[in-house]
Amino acid sequence: MTQPCTDVLIIGAGLAGMAAALSLPPHLRVALLSKGAAEECASAWAQGGIAAVLDAQDSIDEHAADTLVAGAGQCDAQAVRAILAQAPAAIDWLVAHGVPFTRDDTGGLHLTREGGHGRRRIVHAADCTGQAVHAALLRACRERANIDLHEHTSALDLLTVGQPAHCTGALVRLPDGRQQRWHAAHTVLATGGLGQVYPATTNPATATGDGVAMAWRAGCRVGDLEFMQFHPTALQVDGRAAGLVSEALRGEGAHLKLPLKDADDNITAVRFMPEHDPRAELAPRDIVARAID
């Protein structure tokens, strides 16, 4: 069987993978791999929104200060400022690609608030932001003649030659179960997280850390593996996380409460976050998660 060859092989079809594909020059042939159906990714599940300084009363300095506080000394301040300075342009890019963000009464982007933020700076599409962003970019990818989306197609390992190793593509499992070597001039890992290594997670079933493992086996350095993408509030069904409960609810005033029984088995819901942090429910998610625990 002929081995496929492409200019750019992107492993992962979430927001990172699709944004990379859409940002490449149209003369390049791009193969975009999705382990499952294209909609089965953390990007499509995100609810709350995206932070960016868009209000005249807000500033990059304030956004950076909030981020550094939430980062508890672990952030690179220069990187934080560089990323946050690009956020407004990133929102413009998403709007240009058809993302239907919620608007306010004046027609501007409606801004809400989430934990760790001192101001309203969260752009959102109702409470299904990730789904709206993902759907718009997926539609844009499918409309691009140079982008080929391959669903139910898993990368198993990176192909390398030489010493030090040079990546030449990936070994791929096709939808029918066969394995095939896909060669590419450039290979991009955009495989998402590894939440499924934990017994409880709001990450999708596909978040099994494939990209980190493939990169490590190919000789890449890995680091900071303790920093996991997670969500502290989830809907629990039969003892398992069945989906996340948006942070935006807390941003709009929702309280976290602990159900307590008295001697007569009467249940009283008691608010507990003020005991753990002066910001209460608007504390950053790591503090909220520890308080819940």
C-alpha positions in Angstrom: 0.0 0.0 0.0 1.3 3.5 -0.9 2.5 5.4 2.1 0.8 8.8 2.4 3.0 11.9 2.2 2.0 15.5 3.1 3.6 18.8 3.8 2.3 19.1 7.4 0.9 16.3 9.6 -1.1 17.7 12.6 -1.9 15.1 15.3 -5.0 16.3 17.1 -8.1 18.1 15.8 -9.0 20.2 18.8 -8.7 24.0 18.9 -4.9 23.9 18.8 -4.7 21.6 15.9 -7.4 23.3 13.9 -5.9 26.8 14.6 -2.5 25.6 13.4 -4.0 24.2 10.2 -6.0 27.3 9.5 -2.9 29.5 10.1 -0.7 27.7 7.6 -0.2 29.0 4.0 -2.9 27.6 1.7 -0.3 26.1 -0.7 0.7 23.6 1.9 -1.0 20.2 2.0 -2.2 19.6 5.6 -3.4 16.3 7.1 -5.3 16.8 10.4 -5.8 13.6 12.5 -8.6 13.1 15.0 -8.4 10.0 17.3 -12.2 9.8 17.4 -15.0 11.9 15.9 -13.9 15.5 15.4 -16.3 16.6 18.1 -14.8 14.3 20.8 -12.2 16.7 22.3 -11.8 18.9 25.3 -12.1 22.0 23.1 -15.7 21.3 22.2 -16.6 20.6 25.9 -15.4 23.9 27.4 -18.2 26.1 28.6 -17.2 29.3 30.3 -15.3 31.4 27.8 -12.0 33.0 26.9 -10.2 35.8 28.8 -9.1 38.9 27.0 -8.7 42.6 27.8 -11.5 44.2 25.7 -13.1 46.7 28.2 -11.7 50.2 28.2 -11.6 50.1 32.0 -9.4 47.0 31.9 -5.7 46.7 31.1 -3.0 44.1 30.2 -1.2 45.1 33.5 -4.3 44.1 35.5 -4.8 40.9 33.6 -1.2 40.0 34.0 -1.3 40.7 37.7 -4.4 38.5 38.2 -2.7 35.7 36.2 0.5 35.9 38.2 -1.4 35.8 41.5 -3.4 32.7 40.3 -0.1 31.1 39.1 1.2 31.2 42.7 4.8 31.9 41.7 4.9 29.3 38.9 4.4 31.7 35.9 7.0 33.2 33.6 6.0 36.9 33.8 7.4 37.7 30.4 5.5 34.9 28.8 2.3 35.8 30.6 2.4 39.4 29.3 3.3 38.2 25.7 0.4 35.8 25.6 -2.2 38.2 27.2 -1.2 41.0 24.8 -2.1 38.7 21.9 -5.5 37.8 23.4 -7.6 40.6 21.8 -6.2 39.8 18.4 -7.0 36.1 19.0 -10.6 37.0 19.7 -10.8 39.0 16.5 -9.4 36.0 14.6 -12.1 33.7 16.1 -14.8 36.2 15.2 -13.4 36.4 11.7 -13.8 32.6 11.4 -17.4 32.8 12.4 -17.5 32.2 16.1 -20.9 33.5 17.3 -19.9 35.1 20.6 -22.7 36.5 22.8 -23.2 40.2 22.4 -24.4 42.9 24.8 -27.2 45.4 24.3 -24.9 47.7 22.3 -23.8 45.0 20.0 -20.3 44.6 21.6 -19.0 41.4 23.0 -20.6 40.5 26.3 -18.0 40.0 29.1 -18.5 37.9 32.1 -16.3 37.0 35.0 -14.6 33.8 36.3 -12.4 32.9 39.3 -9.1 34.6 39.6 -10.2 37.6 37.5 -10.6 41.0 39.0 -12.7 42.3 36.1 -15.2 41.1 33.6 -13.0 40.0 30.7 -14.4 36.6 29.7 -15.8 36.4 26.1 -18.3 33.6 25.7 -20.9 32.1 23.4 -23.8 31.6 25.9 -22.5 28.8 28.1 -21.3 26.6 25.3 -18.2 28.6 24.2 -16.0 25.6 23.4 -18.7 24.0 21.3 -19.2 27.2 19.3 -15.5 27.8 18.8 -14.9 24.2 17.8 -17.9 24.1 15.4 -16.8 27.3 13.6 -13.2 26.2 13.2 -14.2 22.7 12.1 -16.4 24.2 9.5 -13.6 26.4 8.3 -11.2 23.5 8.1 -13.6 21.4 6.1 -14.0 24.3 3.7 -10.3 24.6 3.1 -9.2 22.6 0.0 -5.6 22.1 1.4 -6.8 20.6 4.7 -7.7 16.9 4.9 -9.4 15.9 8.1 -9.1 12.2 9.0 -11.4 11.1 11.8 -11.1 7.9 13.9 -7.4 7.9 12.9 -4.8 7.6 15.7 -1.1 8.3 15.7 0.8 5.5 17.5 4.4 6.7 17.3 6.5 9.3 15.7 8.8 8.3 12.8 12.4 9.4 13.2 15.7 9.2 11.4 19.2 10.1 12.3 21.0 11.0 15.5 19.9 13.4 16.9 16.5 12.2 15.7 14.7 14.1 13.0 10.9 13.6 12.8 9.6 12.4 9.4 6.0 11.7 10.3 4.0 9.2 12.3 2.9 5.6 12.5 -0.9 5.8 12.2 -3.8 3.4 12.9 -6.5 3.8 10.3 -10.3 3.6 11.0 -10.3 -0.1 9.8 -7.5 -1.0 12.3 -4.7 -1.2 9.8 -1.4 0.6 10.6 0.3 2.8 8.1 3.4 5.1 8.0 2.5 8.7 7.2 5.4 10.8 6.1 5.4 14.6 6.4 7.9 17.4 6.0 6.6 18.8 9.3 4.8 17.2 12.2 2.8 19.0 14.8 1.7 17.5 18.1 -1.7 19.0 19.3 -3.0 15.9 21.1 -4.5 17.5 24.2 -4.2 16.4 27.8 -3.9 13.3 29.9 -6.8 13.6 32.3 -7.7 10.0 31.9 -4.8 8.9 34.0 -7.0 10.0 36.9 -10.0 8.0 38.2 -12.1 11.2 38.1 -11.8 13.8 35.3 -13.9 16.1 33.2 -11.6 15.5 30.3 -13.0 13.4 27.3 -12.1 9.7 27.0 -9.6 10.5 24.3 -7.4 12.6 26.7 -4.8 9.8 27.4 -1.5 11.6 27.0 -0.6 10.1 23.6 1.3 13.1 22.4 3.5 13.4 25.5 4.3 9.7 25.3 5.1 9.8 21.6 7.3 12.9 22.1 9.2 11.2 25.0 9.8 8.0 23.1 11.1 10.1 20.2 13.7 11.7 22.4 12.0 15.0 23.4 12.4 16.4 26.9 9.2 16.5 28.9 8.6 18.7 32.0 6.0 20.1 34.3 3.9 17.0 34.0 2.3 17.9 37.4 0.5 20.8 35.8 -2.8 19.3 34.7 -5.8 20.9 32.9 -8.7 20.2 35.2 -12.0 21.6 36.3 -12.9 21.7 40.0 -16.7 21.5 39.7 -18.3 18.6 37.9 -21.8 17.1 37.6 -21.6 13.7 39.4 -23.7 10.8 38.3 -23.3 7.4 39.9 -20.1 8.5 41.6 -18.4 9.6 38.3 -17.8 13.0 36.7 -20.4 13.2 33.9 -19.5 16.7 32.7 -18.2 20.0 34.1 -20.3 22.7 35.7 -19.1 26.0 34.3 -16.9 28.4 36.3 -19.0 31.2 34.8 -21.8 30.3 37.2 -19.6 31.3 40.1 -18.6 34.4 38.2 -22.3 35.4 38.1 -22.8 34.8 41.8 -23.4 31.0 42.3 -22.2 29.6 45.7 -20.6 26.3 46.4 -22.3 24.5 49.3 -21.6 21.4 51.4 -24.7 19.2 52.3 -24.6 18.4 56.0 -26.9 16.1 58.0 -28.1 16.8 61.5 -29.1 14.3 64.1 -32.5 14.0 62.6 -31.1 13.4 59.1 -32.2 16.8 57.9 -29.9 18.2 55.3 -28.6 21.8 55.4 -26.5 23.2 52.6 -23.6 25.2 54.1 -21.4 27.6 52.1 -17.7 26.9 52.7 -15.5 28.9 50.3 -15.2 32.1 52.5 -13.4 30.0 55.1 -10.7 29.1 52.6 -10.1 32.3 50.7 -11.3 36.0 50.8 -12.3 35.8 47.2 -14.6 32.9 48.1 -16.1 31.2 45.0 -14.1 33.6 42.8 -10.7 32.2 44.0 -8.6 30.5 41.3 -9.6 26.9 40.5 -6.7 25.2 42.3 -7.8 26.9 45.6 -11.4 25.9 44.9 -10.4 22.3 44.2 -8.4 22.1 47.4 -11.3 23.6 49.4 -13.7 21.1 47.9 -11.4 18.2 48.8 
